[in-house]
Amino acid sequence: MTRVDFYILPETAKRTRDHVLCSLTGKAWKQGKKVYIHAESADRATALDNLLWTFSDTSFLPHGQIDQTDLEKTPVLIGHVDPPTDLHDIMINMTGSVPLFFARFDRLIEIVDQASADRDQARERYRFYKERGYTLNTYNLDT
């Protein structure tokens, strides 16, 4: 069963959801995991792709958008539609809703900031996962 991890940013966070996404993605890749980042639109997927190219001056994170890269050779994929069916390690959900295909992953990551709309949507997703019996973990991030 999928493990669901919520990473909660404090109100005074200096990092954004996007920066936490980059950090968690880099950590997962260094552990040998394949990651699918789920965006709400093609434009948002492109923005996240661009951010991963520029996030760190001292490291490289091999990634690409699903429709623009070799899926077999790219450990971090970004998309806004269903991911490849053979990708099962980690999914990072950057949308406001529960993706229909999240259960095919071993681990789902939700990153939550304190903006009221984001926080309220995250509470709804948390409730959804909890009612269905998924293992839930919450990590409160420091500023």
Secondary structure, DSSP 8 states (H G I E B T S, - for coil): --EEEEEE--TT-SS-HHHHHHHHHHHHHHTT--EEEE-SSHHHHHHHHHHHHHS-SS----EEEGGGS-TTT-SEEEESS---TT--SEEEE-SSS--TTGGGSSEEEEEE-S-HHHHHHHHHHHHHHHHTT-EEEEEE---
